């Protein structure tokens, strides 16, 4: 990373930075001219590109306007930051810096774009989710962008830059040959899942690149040679370019190696609640059902706290060992799951006419959880899983919905704030659960048979009725109103709840 490059910091009034940033990596920074409208256009383009699954999105003025509209409805303070609080810096590498580190960013909520990782800032993991998190966060202390010359190459620029950064040691190549796979013993299998015990295995909590793909492929993997096809829920769904073959795996260099001599059980997880329950915890469930011997559970340390509480609820006698980003766990023996197929990777599961769910590994996993629950006597309690405007499928009148439903006797649950066991107590006896289409609907597995579910749907072709039927629940649909209908619906991704009508539906079910 020799020479001087530019980057932009988007910040708040309370967190303005000076003419120089204090560096921990030996690099020098200088404030330059104010960020221009051209820079603003680039930032809007990158936000838009990173929210798409493929590289075919055209860069047009209308796409920038759509991005502005999306931010306006979802996160207006963030839009204000992007427009009015952009500060441009140059950075010069004065040493052997492999990753930029500034004291001003320590212990702060800082979001790094894909473009910033190209010039040496921390790599944005799970890039598609990372781009959504930018909008979902109510307030960032800083956002970092590094405008590139050619926007069209933004989605493949990280892959290209990897090759030159190998030379300076920022990335290290990994073998993609099947012959190098570590030794394993097959412990058992389900329909699409094989449970294995690996010897002398490495588990990396880092970023993996695939040279033949346009995407940062994966945030966490249990074995480099298995990525991405068999690795399970932490793999981003690959696009068609992925199918052409895998030439070489490349990953960010890890800082710390941790050795485990005891048998470990590895849970490969991402941030999605449905994937976590239906896929990630399969090896834990298999181990519990078959009395497998292991000493502790290995898992990444940056998941929602409720995920760890569920693991402790399922297997309270085992300790959890956390992997920080940049850690490599070196295990003498590790138990894990290898998945040959993922039902959630297709839309078939969401079609009401599909009746095959009960025979899937997903249901086998969820059914184990239902059997573990001690359901209580049904009450008249109604639960609503709140959804804010800045989330995917955001509710623009979320505050009004929360207020009106609360006055009507509905218990509003904040899924990311309340402890899992506290939520579970409510689900065990609830009569009605209300949630927007999405991973939050997975919580219906905690409801007693015969309870009811209202799904706030945004697309009539997508429904979680398959899971309600499997759990023996009554399923009702309530259609959301799109803020912008037609072609703009998916772009703006914001909806409105007709609260009075919803309350009438609730009263009809409860009577």
Backbone torsions as a table, in degrees:
resi	resn	phi	psi	omega
1	UNK	NA	51.0	179.4
2	UNK	-79.0	158.7	179.5
3	UNK	89.8	-173.2	-176.3
4	UNK	-114.3	134.8	177.1
5	UNK	-131.0	164.4	-176.7
6	UNK	-109.4	150.6	171.7
7	UNK	-148.7	162.9	-176.2
8	UNK	-122.0	133.1	173.3
9	UNK	-107.0	125.6	173.4
10	UNK	-103.7	122.9	-172.6
11	UNK	-137.6	-171.9	178.5
12	UNK	-109.7	170.9	179.9
13	UNK	-62.3	-33.0	-178.0
14	UNK	-79.0	-14.4	-173.8
15	UNK	-123.6	37.4	178.0
16	UNK	-69.8	144.6	-178.0
17	UNK	-108.8	157.5	-176.3
18	UNK	-80.4	-165.7	-178.5
19	UNK	-71.8	-19.6	178.5
20	UNK	-134.5	144.2	173.8
21	UNK	-100.2	139.8	-179.5
22	UNK	-81.1	117.3	-170.4
23	UNK	-96.3	141.3	171.1
24	UNK	-101.7	-0.8	-173.9
25	UNK	-113.4	3.3	177.7
26	UNK	89.1	0.5	-178.7
27	UNK	-91.3	155.5	179.9
28	UNK	-110.7	140.2	178.6
29	UNK	-124.9	150.7	176.2
30	UNK	-142.4	133.6	174.8
31	UNK	-69.1	133.5	178.9
32	UNK	-112.0	-157.2	179.6
33	UNK	-61.8	158.9	178.4
34	UNK	-59.3	149.6	177.1
35	UNK	-61.1	138.7	-173.5
36	UNK	-94.1	173.9	174.7
37	UNK	-64.5	-30.2	176.0
38	UNK	-63.7	-39.9	176.6
39	UNK	-65.0	-40.1	177.4
40	UNK	-60.5	-43.6	178.4
41	UNK	-60.5	-40.2	178.8
42	UNK	-62.8	-45.2	-179.1
43	UNK	-59.1	-44.2	178.4
44	UNK	-63.3	-38.0	178.6
45	UNK	-64.5	-44.0	-178.6
46	UNK	-66.0	-40.7	176.7
47	UNK	-58.2	-43.5	-178.3
48	UNK	-67.1	-46.5	-178.0
49	UNK	-61.8	-39.5	-176.1
50	UNK	-76.4	-6.6	175.6
51	UNK	-98.3	9.4	178.8
52	UNK	-113.6	157.3	-177.7
53	UNK	-88.3	-11.7	-175.9
54	UNK	-137.1	175.8	-176.1
55	UNK	-97.6	14.9	-173.8
56	UNK	-92.3	1.9	-178.6
57	UNK	-68.7	129.2	-180.0
58	UNK	-84.4	143.6	178.4
59	UNK	-90.4	104.9	-178.2
60	UNK	-131.9	160.8	176.2
61	UNK	-59.6	-36.8	-178.4
62	UNK	-64.7	-34.1	179.6
63	UNK	-67.9	-33.2	176.5
64	UNK	-68.0	-40.9	177.7
65	UNK	-63.3	-37.2	177.4
66	UNK	-65.3	-38.8	178.0
67	UNK	-64.6	-41.5	176.7
68	UNK	-61.5	-43.5	178.5
69	UNK	-62.3	-43.8	179.8
70	UNK	-59.6	-47.1	179.6
71	UNK	-66.0	-34.5	179.9
72	UNK	-61.3	-44.5	-177.5
73	UNK	-81.3	-30.7	-174.9
74	UNK	-91.4	-41.4	-173.6
75	UNK	-152.8	80.0	-175.5
76	UNK	-63.0	-40.0	177.0
77	UNK	-59.8	-37.1	178.3
78	UNK	-65.5	-42.1	177.9
79	UNK	-60.5	-41.0	178.1
80	UNK	-61.2	-42.8	177.1
81	UNK	-58.9	-47.8	-175.4
82	UNK	-62.2	-37.9	-176.7
83	UNK	-79.3	-41.1	-168.4
84	UNK	-111.6	-8.8	-174.0
85	UNK	-127.0	53.6	179.2
86	UNK	-104.4	128.7	-179.5
87	UNK	-127.3	129.2	-173.6
88	UNK	-103.7	136.4	180.0
89	UNK	-130.6	157.6	165.2
90	UNK	-108.9	150.3	178.8
91	UNK	-130.8	133.4	-179.7
92	UNK	-120.1	128.5	-180.0
93	UNK	-80.7	115.4	-177.4
94	UNK	-104.1	3.6	-178.8
95	UNK	-151.3	-148.5	179.8
96	UNK	-100.5	47.1	-177.4
97	UNK	-66.2	127.5	175.3
98	UNK	-102.7	-19.9	177.0
99	UNK	-156.2	128.3	-178.0
100	UNK	-68.3	142.4	-177.7
101	UNK	-147.7	121.3	-177.7
102	UNK	-122.0	138.8	-178.1
103	UNK	-61.2	-32.8	-179.0
104	UNK	-63.9	-21.3	-177.3
105	UNK	-94.5	-6.8	-177.4
106	UNK	-66.2	136.7	177.6
107	UNK	58.3	27.7	177.1
108	UNK	-121.3	156.0	175.3
109	UNK	-82.2	99.4	-177.9
110	UNK	-118.4	131.7	179.7
111	UNK	-107.4	128.2	-179.2
112	UNK	-108.2	129.6	178.7
113	UNK	-80.0	169.7	174.9
114	UNK	-63.7	-39.3	-178.2
115	UNK	-64.2	-35.6	-179.5
116	UNK	-67.7	-30.5	178.7
117	UNK	-67.4	-25.1	179.8
118	UNK	-64.9	-33.5	-177.8
119	UNK	-98.5	9.9	170.4
120	UNK	113.4	3.1	173.9
121	UNK	-79.0	164.9	-179.7
122	UNK	-51.0	142.2	-176.0
123	UNK	-75.3	132.7	177.2
124	UNK	-75.4	118.9	-176.2
125	UNK	-88.1	149.9	-179.1
126	UNK	45.5	68.6	-163.6
127	UNK	-56.3	-41.3	-179.6
128	UNK	-61.7	-47.4	178.9
129	UNK	-65.7	-37.5	178.8
130	UNK	-59.0	-40.0	-180.0
131	UNK	-67.9	-35.5	177.0
132	UNK	-70.8	-36.6	179.2
133	UNK	-61.6	-30.6	178.0
134	UNK	-58.5	-39.6	-179.2
135	UNK	-80.9	-34.5	-175.1
136	UNK	-70.3	-27.6	-178.3
137	UNK	-74.7	129.6	-177.4
138	UNK	-63.5	-39.8	-178.0
139	UNK	-151.2	130.2	174.2
140	UNK	-106.6	142.0	172.8
141	UNK	-68.9	-32.9	179.1
142	UNK	-161.1	148.9	170.8
143	UNK	-125.9	140.5	-174.0
144	UNK	-121.1	125.9	176.1
145	UNK	-126.8	154.7	176.4
146	UNK	-136.0	89.6	-175.7
147	UNK	-51.2	132.5	178.9
148	UNK	-103.5	160.4	-176.0
149	UNK	-69.2	-39.5	-174.4
150	UNK	-120.4	105.4	-179.1
151	UNK	-61.9	-31.1	-176.2
152	UNK	-64.0	-25.0	-178.8
153	UNK	-95.3	7.8	-174.6
154	UNK	-59.5	-40.9	-174.8
155	UNK	-73.8	-16.7	177.6
156	UNK	-113.7	0.1	-176.6
157	UNK	-64.6	-37.6	179.1
158	UNK	-60.7	-40.3	-178.9
159	UNK	-65.9	-41.3	179.6
160	UNK	-67.3	-40.5	-177.0
161	UNK	-68.9	-24.6	178.6
162	UNK	-56.8	-41.9	-174.4
163	UNK	-61.9	-39.4	179.8
164	UNK	-77.6	-27.3	-179.6
165	UNK	-79.2	-15.3	173.4
166	UNK	-60.5	-37.5	-175.0
167	UNK	-64.3	-29.4	-179.2
168	UNK	-100.9	4.0	174.3
169	UNK	89.0	5.3	179.2
170	UNK	-70.7	-32.5	174.9
171	UNK	-123.1	153.9	176.8
172	UNK	-127.2	137.9	-179.3
173	UNK	-73.9	148.6	176.9
174	UNK	-120.9	144.9	179.1
175	UNK	-68.1	137.2	175.3
176	UNK	-106.3	7.2	-178.0
177	UNK	-76.6	136.2	-179.2
178	UNK	-67.0	-22.4	-178.1
179	UNK	-69.2	-18.8	-177.5
180	UNK	-90.1	2.7	-177.4
181	UNK	-63.3	141.6	-176.0
182	UNK	-74.0	161.8	-175.6
183	UNK	-68.5	139.8	177.4
184	UNK	-144.2	158.6	175.3
185	UNK	-118.7	130.1	177.1
186	UNK	-75.9	123.0	-178.8
187	UNK	-93.3	-30.2	-178.6
188	UNK	169.0	-178.5	-178.4
189	UNK	-156.6	155.7	166.8
190	UNK	-108.6	-160.6	-177.6
191	UNK	-62.9	-50.7	-175.8
192	UNK	-120.3	11.6	-175.9
193	UNK	-129.6	131.9	176.0
194	UNK	-115.4	133.6	-179.4
195	UNK	-103.8	127.2	-172.6
196	UNK	-129.0	155.0	170.6
197	UNK	-114.9	114.0	-178.0
198	UNK	-96.9	145.1	174.6
199	UNK	-106.5	140.1	177.9
200	UNK	50.9	54.2	-176.8
201	UNK	-100.7	150.9	175.3
202	UNK	-113.2	135.5	176.7
203	UNK	-120.6	119.3	-175.5
204	UNK	-107.7	126.7	170.7
205	UNK	-99.4	86.7	-176.0
206	UNK	-154.4	-154.6	-179.8
207	UNK	-118.0	133.6	178.6
208	UNK	-113.0	134.5	174.9
209	UNK	-108.9	145.7	172.4
210	UNK	-117.0	124.3	-169.9
211	UNK	-62.6	-30.6	-176.3
212	UNK	-87.8	2.4	-175.7
213	UNK	-112.4	162.1	176.1
214	UNK	-96.6	0.1	-172.5
215	UNK	-113.3	144.8	160.0
216	UNK	-66.3	120.4	-165.4
217	UNK	-84.9	-37.4	-166.4
218	UNK	-153.9	148.0	-178.0
219	UNK	-97.2	-31.2	-176.9
220	UNK	-150.7	134.5	-180.0
221	UNK	-141.3	149.8	-179.3
222	UNK	-89.5	-18.7	-179.5
223	UNK	-158.6	124.0	-173.3
224	UNK	-59.2	-39.6	-175.5
225	UNK	-69.8	-23.9	-179.6
226	UNK	-82.8	-19.3	-177.6
227	UNK	-73.8	143.0	0.1
228	UNK	-102.0	-8.4	-165.0
229	UNK	-69.0	-34.9	-175.0
230	UNK	-108.5	5.3	-167.0
231	UNK	-80.6	-17.7	172.9
232	UNK	95.6	-150.5	-161.9
233	UNK	-69.2	-17.8	-178.2
234	UNK	-83.7	-5.0	179.6
235	UNK	-82.7	129.5	172.0
236	UNK	-66.1	137.9	-179.6
237	UNK	-58.7	118.4	-175.7
238	UNK	-74.4	150.8	177.2
239	UNK	-87.3	-177.4	-172.8
240	UNK	-64.5	-27.2	-179.9
241	UNK	-63.4	-24.9	-179.1
242	UNK	-64.7	-31.4	-173.2
243	UNK	-71.0	-11.6	-176.8
244	UNK	-72.9	-11.4	178.0
245	UNK	129.5	160.6	-178.7
246	UNK	-118.8	115.8	-175.7
247	UNK	-87.0	-42.6	-173.0
248	UNK	-161.9	140.0	174.4
249	UNK	-97.5	138.6	-179.4
250	UNK	-134.0	137.7	-176.2
251	UNK	-139.6	153.8	175.6
252	UNK	-63.8	141.4	178.5
253	UNK	-63.5	136.7	179.2
254	UNK	-91.3	148.6	-174.3
255	UNK	-90.0	-32.5	-169.6
256	UNK	-130.0	136.4	173.1
257	UNK	-110.5	131.6	-179.4
258	UNK	-119.6	128.1	-176.4
259	UNK	-101.8	134.6	177.5
260	UNK	-125.2	114.0	179.2
261	UNK	-85.2	-26.9	179.7
262	UNK	-79.7	165.2	176.4
263	UNK	-70.1	125.9	179.8
264	UNK	-108.6	152.7	170.7
265	UNK	-114.1	123.0	-174.1
266	UNK	-101.1	126.4	174.5
267	UNK	-107.6	114.2	-176.7
268	UNK	-93.5	106.8	-168.7
269	UNK	-131.0	151.1	167.7
270	UNK	-118.0	-167.8	-170.4
271	UNK	-86.3	-2.8	-176.5
272	UNK	-86.1	127.8	-174.0
273	UNK	-66.6	-39.3	179.3
274	UNK	-64.4	-47.6	179.9
275	UNK	-61.4	-37.1	-179.7
276	UNK	-63.1	-48.4	-176.6
277	UNK	-74.1	-40.6	-173.6
278	UNK	-86.0	-19.5	-173.7
279	UNK	-127.7	-54.3	-168.9
280	UNK	-61.0	-41.2	-172.3
281	UNK	-87.1	10.1	179.1
282	UNK	-56.2	-45.3	180.0
283	UNK	-62.5	-33.2	178.0
284	UNK	-66.2	-44.4	179.7
285	UNK	-65.2	-41.8	177.9
286	UNK	-61.5	-42.3	-179.5
287	UNK	-64.5	-41.7	179.8
288	UNK	-66.2	-44.8	-177.9
289	UNK	-66.5	-30.9	-175.2
290	UNK	-108.4	12.9	176.4
291	UNK	52.1	43.6	177.5
292	UNK	-71.8	144.1	179.4
293	UNK	-88.3	125.1	171.7
294	UNK	-155.2	157.6	-172.8
295	UNK	-93.4	-38.1	-175.3
296	UNK	-156.0	171.4	-177.9
297	UNK	-111.4	129.8	176.5
298	UNK	-100.6	133.4	179.5
299	UNK	-159.7	153.0	177.8
300	UNK	-64.1	156.8	-171.5
301	UNK	-99.5	4.7	-173.1
302	UNK	-115.2	32.7	176.8
303	UNK	-95.6	164.6	174.0
304	UNK	-57.7	143.3	-174.8
305	UNK	-60.6	-27.7	179.6
306	UNK	-63.8	-28.6	179.2
307	UNK	-62.6	-44.0	179.8
308	UNK	-68.8	-34.9	178.6
309	UNK	-65.9	-34.0	176.7
310	UNK	-67.8	-40.9	177.5
311	UNK	-60.4	-44.7	179.5
312	UNK	-65.4	-33.3	178.0
313	UNK	-67.7	-39.2	-179.7
314	UNK	-74.5	-40.3	-173.6
315	UNK	-138.6	73.2	-172.5
316	UNK	-68.0	-20.0	-175.1
317	UNK	-82.6	-8.4	-178.4
318	UNK	-104.7	141.0	178.0
319	UNK	-83.5	157.5	179.5
320	UNK	-109.2	127.7	175.5
321	UNK	-106.0	126.3	-173.0
322	UNK	-98.9	139.0	174.6
323	UNK	-104.5	120.9	175.2
324	UNK	-81.1	160.7	177.6
325	UNK	-62.3	125.9	-176.8
326	UNK	102.2	-5.9	179.3
327	UNK	-85.2	146.7	169.5
328	UNK	-120.8	120.5	175.9
329	UNK	-91.4	125.2	177.4
330	UNK	-107.8	111.4	-170.5
331	UNK	-113.6	132.1	173.1
332	UNK	-65.3	-39.3	177.3
333	UNK	-145.0	133.1	177.3
334	UNK	-139.6	134.8	177.0
335	UNK	-97.8	134.3	-179.4
336	UNK	-155.5	174.9	179.6
337	UNK	-113.7	142.1	174.0
338	UNK	-118.4	124.7	-175.3
339	UNK	-106.7	128.1	-179.6
340	UNK	-90.9	-13.8	-178.7
341	UNK	-157.4	146.0	178.2
342	UNK	-123.6	114.0	-178.3
343	UNK	-60.7	-37.6	-176.4
344	UNK	-71.3	-9.5	179.6
345	UNK	-76.7	-5.9	176.8
346	UNK	-121.2	167.5	177.9
347	UNK	-88.5	-3.8	-175.2
348	UNK	-59.2	-35.4	-176.1
349	UNK	-62.7	-26.6	-175.5
350	UNK	-91.5	3.2	178.4
351	UNK	-88.6	129.4	-172.9
352	UNK	-62.4	-28.7	-177.2
353	UNK	-77.9	-7.4	179.9
354	UNK	-75.1	125.5	-177.2
355	UNK	-119.2	13.0	-174.0
356	UNK	-91.9	-0.9	-172.6
357	UNK	-61.3	-35.8	-176.0
358	UNK	-64.7	-16.5	-179.2
359	UNK	-101.2	9.6	-174.7
360	UNK	-95.3	161.5	174.3
361	UNK	-66.3	-30.1	177.6
362	UNK	-58.8	-48.0	-179.0
363	UNK	-70.1	-34.7	177.5
364	UNK	-59.2	-38.4	178.3
365	UNK	-69.6	-47.7	-178.1
366	UNK	-68.1	-34.2	179.7
367	UNK	-65.5	-36.1	175.7
368	UNK	-57.2	-44.0	-179.9
369	UNK	-64.0	-42.4	179.6
370	UNK	-63.3	-37.3	179.5
371	UNK	-67.0	-26.2	-178.2
372	UNK	-79.0	-18.6	-175.5
373	UNK	-79.9	134.2	172.7
374	UNK	-95.4	94.5	-175.8
375	UNK	-68.9	143.7	-179.0
376	UNK	-100.8	170.3	178.4
377	UNK	-62.7	135.8	-175.9
378	UNK	-63.6	139.0	175.2
379	UNK	-116.6	-174.4	177.9
380	UNK	-94.4	16.3	-175.5
381	UNK	-68.1	137.1	177.2
382	UNK	-117.8	131.0	-178.6
383	UNK	-116.1	137.9	175.6
384	UNK	-126.5	120.5	175.9
385	UNK	-82.8	106.2	-172.7
386	UNK	-66.6	149.9	176.7
387	UNK	-135.5	127.0	-177.0
388	UNK	-87.3	168.8	-177.2
389	UNK	-69.2	-29.7	-174.7
390	UNK	-82.0	-5.0	179.9
391	UNK	-84.3	168.1	171.2
392	UNK	-60.1	139.8	-174.2
393	UNK	53.9	46.2	-175.0
394	UNK	-67.0	150.7	178.7
395	UNK	-102.3	113.9	-173.5
396	UNK	-69.7	-29.4	178.1
397	UNK	-104.9	40.1	-176.3
398	UNK	-58.0	-40.6	-179.0
399	UNK	-63.9	-42.1	179.0
400	UNK	-65.2	-41.9	179.3
401	UNK	-60.1	-47.7	-178.9
402	UNK	-61.1	-43.1	-178.3
403	UNK	-67.1	-49.0	-176.9
404	UNK	-66.6	-43.1	179.7
405	UNK	-66.9	-37.8	177.7
406	UNK	-60.9	-41.2	178.4
407	UNK	-68.6	-21.0	179.2
408	UNK	-91.4	8.2	176.3
409	UNK	91.2	12.0	-180.0
410	UNK	-88.5	135.0	177.0
411	UNK	-86.4	112.4	-178.6
412	UNK	-86.8	121.1	-177.1
413	UNK	-102.6	132.7	170.8
414	UNK	-98.5	100.9	-170.3
415	UNK	-60.9	-32.2	-176.5
416	UNK	-88.2	-7.9	-176.0
417	UNK	-107.1	-41.3	-175.5
418	UNK	-78.0	145.1	177.5
419	UNK	-63.5	148.3	-177.0
420	UNK	-59.2	-46.0	-177.3
421	UNK	-65.1	-32.7	175.8
422	UNK	-67.3	-40.8	176.1
423	UNK	-64.9	-41.8	-177.4
424	UNK	-60.0	-40.0	178.5
425	UNK	-58.4	-37.7	179.9
426	UNK	-71.2	-43.9	-178.9
427	UNK	-64.0	-36.3	-172.7
428	UNK	-58.5	-28.2	-176.4
429	UNK	-122.1	2.4	-176.0
430	UNK	-68.9	149.4	178.0
431	UNK	-95.9	-28.3	-175.5
432	UNK	-144.4	135.7	177.5
433	UNK	-124.5	133.4	-177.5
434	UNK	-121.9	129.9	179.7
435	UNK	-156.0	155.0	174.8
436	UNK	-77.6	148.1	175.0
437	UNK	-49.7	131.1	-179.7
438	UNK	144.4	-170.2	-174.3
439	UNK	-61.3	-26.3	179.2
440	UNK	-61.1	-23.5	178.6
441	UNK	-64.4	-19.1	179.0
442	UNK	-58.8	-26.0	-178.2
443	UNK	-62.9	-13.5	179.5
444	UNK	-65.8	-16.8	178.6
445	UNK	-66.4	-15.8	179.5
446	UNK	-88.7	-1.5	-179.3
447	UNK	-85.9	147.7	177.2
448	UNK	-72.4	151.2	179.3
449	UNK	-59.0	138.3	-179.2
450	UNK	95.9	-11.4	176.4
451	UNK	-71.6	174.1	-176.5
452	UNK	-120.3	154.9	179.4
453	UNK	-133.3	133.0	170.2
454	UNK	-108.7	118.9	178.1
455	UNK	-99.9	119.8	176.9
456	UNK	-82.2	101.2	-170.9
457	UNK	-97.3	147.8	177.3
458	UNK	-113.1	-14.8	-179.2
459	UNK	-139.5	119.5	-174.7
460	UNK	-65.6	-16.2	-179.1
461	UNK	-87.7	-9.4	-178.8
462	UNK	-116.3	126.7	-177.6
463	UNK	-150.4	148.4	175.7
464	UNK	-97.9	23.2	179.2
465	UNK	-61.4	-29.2	179.8
466	UNK	-57.3	-38.6	-178.6
467	UNK	-78.0	-37.1	176.6
468	UNK	-61.7	-43.5	178.5
469	UNK	-62.4	-42.5	-179.4
470	UNK	-63.0	-32.9	-178.8
471	UNK	-88.9	-2.1	-179.1
472	UNK	73.1	36.7	-178.0
473	UNK	-108.1	153.1	172.6
474	UNK	-82.3	127.7	-174.3
475	UNK	-112.7	129.6	177.9
476	UNK	-126.1	143.1	176.6
477	UNK	-103.6	141.3	172.7
478	UNK	-133.7	116.6	-172.3
479	UNK	-78.8	127.8	173.5
480	UNK	-80.0	153.5	176.7
481	UNK	-99.4	122.6	179.8
482	UNK	-71.4	137.2	176.2
483	UNK	-61.1	-40.6	172.0
484	UNK	-126.8	120.5	-178.1
485	UNK	-89.0	179.8	177.0
486	UNK	71.4	-140.3	-176.0
487	UNK	-66.4	-23.8	-178.2
488	UNK	-82.3	-9.5	-174.2
489	UNK	-59.1	-50.7	-177.7
490	UNK	-71.8	-27.8	-179.3
491	UNK	-71.0	-45.0	-178.7
492	UNK	-80.7	-36.1	172.8
493	UNK	54.4	42.1	-179.8
494	UNK	-135.2	139.5	-171.5
495	UNK	-135.6	167.4	-180.0
496	UNK	-126.4	139.4	176.4
497	UNK	-99.0	128.1	172.4
498	UNK	-81.1	93.6	-166.5
499	UNK	-64.2	-44.0	-178.3
500	UNK	-60.6	-41.4	179.1
501	UNK	-67.3	-38.6	178.6
502	UNK	-63.5	-42.0	179.4
503	UNK	-62.3	-38.3	177.2
504	UNK	-62.9	-41.7	178.1
505	UNK	-63.2	-42.3	179.5
506	UNK	-61.4	-45.8	-179.3
507	UNK	-62.8	-36.9	178.6
508	UNK	-64.8	-37.7	179.1
509	UNK	-71.9	-39.3	-175.3
510	UNK	-76.9	-24.5	-179.7
511	UNK	-70.3	NA	NA
